[in-house]
């Protein structure tokens, strides 16, 4: 028989904590009410006593893990039990996180765990967006069980084995890490009834901490504040330094020198709705923002806060480009197997202009400017999940056909949510085509750390003065948003003029003029 050690109540409005220190390791004898571990919240440190005496069988949440209220921390076996006891409900062995054996480990009774698949480089967590099956449903091997959302892409999770979905451990809306368990598949319908209770998280290997090891969050806080342990008085168990101890020491160091400067204005709080009439509230629908939309919002705001964004405008007569396209589009598609659009012309024109104005293709790194002798073109694409910007690498070396094929392939993958993180990183310049939605004019926002983005708009017939005569011409407004910290007005205007010249006389691209 085992006794579960769970996260106690953390206080009003506090929903999660970080495991700071374990005072015991698996196999140690513990007495009832003896301190097992210490949890850190945003404000206080909480000690977790043993609910019963016995032997610490296993540690579920290791130091540094984030846990919610009532989450399982550890299991205590009865005194005298032989060795650490592994509960029957645990189907994942104590192994290194992310090991192949952990991804689909068969459990007693023929059950199989459904684990989070690989999320891509630098992606550590995802949100469960949709479950396609419910508990009790039959599933076939490789059948789609659920869909996960990361900051940039959607990931489908197939069934590792056939059987019955016995339990869902991560419901829709839950945030899971890269080694988390999503559900359990039993080998038969009869096994579903005996499905074990939901496990809050996969077991984490608990590394024994030194007797006087400081809290992980405290170590991080000291590094950020430029303090060492000798400058901070610890108030935790056995003199351990806690996060709030570092905060006090940092505050004391900041106030010790002579007159404090005027405090910086407080950051604007997150928008909070005011009171809403009951009859209006009944007609509203509240939907949680997707992770992708949250990331887009955060990046756009960061761009505004960091870069000195200005926008300059020009217009281009599309007559020659449209005539050239109409003349060769059938031959082009027949030979290359892809339609000839306007994006290849604009991409080529931008690559040509970037050679003359390299600062638009550069970025700021600290006090340095990094000039790039290549063009990785980001092409903004709207999807049902939000805006994504896949990157076409070495665009300056590509032909018209290669550019059109790459744009078509990236666009399809974007709409299907199949883009990887690597395909959306490393861009040096971006083109955004709001004209496909009918936009006549806009001011695009930079895609950091890039220094320029070109906005294309709707082709609109307008009366123009041509050689002293009024003619109707297909015109398009172009907008270049640029970082004024690195790009001057002269450079921005020159860039747009070169793009305009190349499009109004496409022969200039062939002659490298």
N, C-alpha and C positions, 0 to 999 in steps of 0.2 A: 504494500500500500504506500502510495506517495501523497505528499501534501504540496499543493501548488503555492508558490510565492508570487503574488501579483502586485502591480503598481497600486499604492494606496491613493486616496483622494489627495489631489494636489492643491486644492484651494479654488476659490471662486474664479471662473473664467480661464483657468489654467488647464489645458487639455493634453499637454505632452511634456516630457522631460527627457534629459540625457543621462544615461548611466555614467556616473563619474568614476566611482571606485568600488571594486569588489573586495571585501575584507576576508572572504573565504574562497577556497577553490574546490572543484569537484573532488569528493572523497573526504573532505574535512568533516569532523563531527561538529554539530551545532546544537546549542541549547535553545529552548523556547525563549523568545523575546531578545535573543542575541542579535546584534546588528550584523546584517549580511552585506548590505551595499548602501551606497549613497547616490541619490538622484539630484540632478540640478535642473531647476526651472529658470525662467527669466528673472525671477526675483529671489527665490529662496532655495535652500538646500534641504532635501528630505531624506531622512534615514529610514531604511526598510528593515524592520525586525523579522526574525524567524517566527512564523505562525505556530511552529511546533518543533520539538526536539527530534534529532535523528542525524542522518548523514546527507550532506549536500550532494545529490545525485548528479545533477547537470545544471549548467548555466545556459539559459536560453538567450538572454540579451547581454551581449558583452559590453565592456567599457567603450564608451563613445557612441553606442546605439541610441537612437531616439525611440521612445516608447510612449504609448498613450495610456490614459487612465484604465486600470484593470487589465493591462497587458501582462502576459505571463513572463516573469523574470527568471524563475528557476523552479526546480523540483527537489523536495526533500524526501528521502527514503526513511523508512522506520529504522530505528536503532537496531543494529545487529544484522541488517540486510546485507547480503553478500555482494559487495562491489556496487558501483554506481548503477542505478536502475534506469532503464530506458523505457518510458511508457509505451504501451502498445499503440497509442495514437500517433506516435512519432514515426513517420515513414522515411524521414531523411536522416541518414547517419551523420554523426559529428565529423564532417570532412571539410576540406577547404571550400569556401564559397565559390560557386561557379564551376566546380569540377564536373566532368561529364557524368560521373556516377550519380551526381545529385540532381541532374536535370530530369531524369525519369526513373526514379528508384522504386522498384516494386516493393510493396509493403506486405505485411502479413495478411492473408486472406485474398491475395491476388490483386491488391490495389496499387495504383500508380499515381504519383504526384504530378500535377501540372505546374511546371515552373516557368518563370519569366524567361523568354528567350533572350539572345544577345540583342542589346538595344543600340549598338553602334559605339564608336569611339567617343569617349568623354561624356557619354550619356549614362547617368547613374540611377535614374528613377523614371517612372512613367505613371500615368493615370489610367485606370480601367474604365474605358468609355462605354463598351457595350458587351454584354453576354448574349451569345446567340443560342445558348442552351440553358435550361434550368435544371435544378436538382431532380434526379429521377429520370431524366431523358437518356435514351440510348445514344451513344456516339460511336462513330467508326474511326479507325486510326487515320490520322491526318485530316480529319474533319475540323473545320474552323470552330473553335470554342468561344473565343472572345477577341476583342480588339483593344489594344493599348495605344494611348496617345503619349508621345514625348513632346519636347519643345518644338520639334520640326516635322516629325513623320509619324505615321500610324503603323503599328506593328500588329499583324494577325498572329494569333496563337493557335496552332493546330493541336489536335489530340495526340499525345505520345503513344497511346494504345487504344484499342477498342474496348467497349464495356458500357457502364452506366455512370453518369456523372453523380457521384455520391455526395459531394459537398463542394461548396464554393467558399473559399476562405478569404477572397478579396472581391467584395461586391463592386458594382458600378459606382464610380466616383472615388474609390479608394486609391491612394498613392502607394506604389510598391517600388522596392529597390530592385537592382539587377539580379539578385539571388533569391527573390521572394517566391513563396508558393501561392499559386492562384486557386487551385482546387485539387480534388482527388477523384480519380476514376477507379471504380471497382470492377473486378473481372466479370461479375454477373449481376443480374437484377436483384438477386437475393442478398448480395453483399451490400447493396445500397442502404438497406434498412439498418445494417449494423455499422454504418459509417461513423468514424470517430468524430468527436467534437472538434470545432474549428480551432486550428492553431493560429495564433496571432501572427507568427513569423517563423521562418526557418531557424533552426538552432544555429547559434553563432559560437564559434570556438572562443572560449574565454581564456585569454592569456592571463596568467597570474601576475598581478601587479606587485610592485615593490611595496614594502610596508609603509613607506612614507611618500609614495608617488602622489604628485599633485593631480588635480582634476584635469582631464584633457582640455576642457574649455578654458581653464585657467592658464595652461601652458600657451595656448593660442593667443589669449588676451594679453599675456605678458610680452609675447613676441611682437604683437601689433603695437603695444604701448611703449616698447623699448625698455622694459624693466627686466630685472633678474630676480631670482627667488630671494636673494638677500635683502631686497628693497621692499618686500611684501610680507606682512605679518599674516600667517595662516590661522584661520579659525575653525578649520575642519577637523575631523577626527585625527588624532595623533599629530596635530599641527599641519595637516595638509592645507595647501593654498587652494581656495575656491575662487570662482569667477568674481563674486562680489568683493572678495578681498583685493583683487587686482583693480577693480573699479574704484574702490576707496583710495588705494595707493596712487592711482593715476590722477584722481581728482585732487588729492593733496599735493602732488607734484605740480599740477597745473596752477593751483591757487597760491603756491608758495612764493613764486617770483613777484616782483613789483606789480604795479597796477594792471589788472586784467583788462584786456582789450574789450571793446564793446561786443557783446554776444552777437554771433551771426544769426540772421533771421531763421526762425524755425522752419523746417521743411513743411510744405503744404500737406496737410493730412489727406488721406485717401477720401475721395468723395463719398459722402454719406447722404442718403436721401432724407429729406425732411418728412414731416407727417403727411400721410396720404389719406384722403377721405375713404371711408369703408366701401362706398359704392364703386369708387375708382379702383381700389385694391382688388375687388372681386373680379374685375375685368382685365387684370394684368396677369402676365405670366413671367415668372422668374426662372431664368435658365443660367446655370453656371458657365462661365467662360471656359472654353477649351484651353488646354495648356499652350497650344499653338497661338491662339488669339492673345493670351496673356503675355507670351514671349514677344509677339509683334508689338503690343502696346508698350511693353517695357523698353524695347529697343528703339522705338520711335521717340519716346520721351527722352531716353538717354542721348540720342543724337541731337535733339534740340538743346539739351543741357550742356553738351560738350562742344559741339562744333558751332562756328559762327556762320550760319547758313544764310546765303543770299541766293537769289534766283534772277537770271537774266533771260530775256526772251528774244526770239526772232521768228521769222516765217520762211517757209520754203515753198516754191512753186513745184508741184509734183508732176507737171506735165511730161517732162522728159523721162522720168522714172516709170511713170504709168505707161507711156508709149513703148519703152524698151521691154517692160514686163509683158505687155499684151502681144508684142511681136514674137517673143521667144518662149513664152510660158509653156506652150504645148510641146515644143521640141525639148525644153528643159525637163519637163516631167517624164517624157518618153525615155530620155537618156538616163536620167538620174533616179527616177522612181520617187520623186518628191516634188511637191508644188513649189513654184517660185513665188515667194511673197515679198513684202516690202522690208521685212526684218533683216534679210541678208544685205540689202542695200544700206540700211541704216548702220548695221554692225560694221560693214566695210568702211563706211564714211567716218564712223567714230574712231576706228583703229587708225585710219589715215590722219585724223585730226589730233589724236593722242600722241603721235610721233612728233608733231610740231609743238604741242603744248603738253610736255610730259608731266607737269605738276598736277594736272587733272587726273592723272593715272597714279599719283603718288599717295603716300600716307604719312601722318605724323606719328613718330614713336618717341615719346618724351620730349627731348630737345633736338631730336634728329628728324630729318626728312628722308624717307626711303623712296627713291625713284626706282621704278620697275621697268626693265627692258623687255617686257612681255605684256600681253593683254589677256587676262582671264575675265571674260565678259559675263556679268550677271544679267539674266533676262527675267524680269519680274513676271510672275504668272499667278493669276487668280484661281483659287480652288474653292470647293465647297467648305473646306476647313479654314481658309484664310489665305493671305498672300504668302507665297514662297518665292525665293530667288535662286533657282538652280544656276550653277556656274558652268560656262563653256570655256574650257581651258585652251590657251594658245590660239585664241581666235584670230589673232593677227597673221597666223600662218595658214589659215584655212581658206578653201575656195568657197564660192557662193553655194555650191551644192553641199559641201560638208557643213556649212553653217546652217542651212535649211534643215538638213537631216538631224543635226544635233538639237536644234530648237524644237523640232517636232517630237523627237524622242524624249527630251527632258519635259516638255509640256504634258505628254501623255503620262509619264511616270509621276509628275506632280499631281495631276488630277486623280490618279489612282492611289496617291499616298505612298508611293513606293520609293521616293527619293531617300538616299542615305544622307547622313550628316556630312560625309566627305564631299558629296556632290553640291553642297550649299555653302562651302567654306572656301576662302582663298580668292574671292573675286576682287578685281582691281577697279572696275567701273561697272555701272549698271544702266540698263535701258528699261524704261517702264512705258508701256503702251496703253494709256488710258483711252486712246481713240477707239479701241475695239468696243468700248462700252458707250461711246458717243460723247466723250468728254471733249469740249472745244478748247479748254484752257485749264491748267492746274499748275501747282508748284510742288513738285515731288520732294520728299524728304530723303536725306542721305542714308545710305546703308553703311554704318560704321564698320571698319575704319576707313572706308573709301572717302575720297575727296570730291567726287562728282557723280551725278546721276542725270541722265537725259530723259525728259518726258516727251513722248510722242502723243499727238492728239488727232482728232477727227479730221479727215480730208473734207474740206468744205468749199464748194464753188463760190467765188467772190469776184466782184468786178475789180480789175486791176488796171492801172495805167501802164501800158506797154508801148514804148516808142511813140508817146504822145496820143495813143488811142486807148479807149476803154475796152478791155477784153475780159471775158469770163474765164478764170483760171482755177484749177483745183489747188487750193492752198492748205497748208498745215502749219499750225503754230508749234514751235519747238521751245522747250523750257529747260535750261540747265541750272540745276541747284548745285552749288559748290561751297566748299569750306573756305571762307575768306581768310582764314589763318594761314593758308598755304597757297591759295589761288587768288591772284589779283583780278580786278575787273578787266584789265587788258587781256589777260590770259583767257578768262571766261568768254569774253566777246569774240576773241580770235578763234577759239574752239568752235563756237556756234557758227561763225562765218564760214569756216572751213567745211563743216558738215553741210551747210547750205549750198556752198559752191559744188561740192561733190555730188549732191543729189540733183541739183538743177542742171548739171552737165556730167553725167556718169562717166563720160570718157576720161575725165580727169583721174578717176581711180585707176584706169588702165595705164595712163601715162605717168602716174605717181606725181601729180601736180598739186 
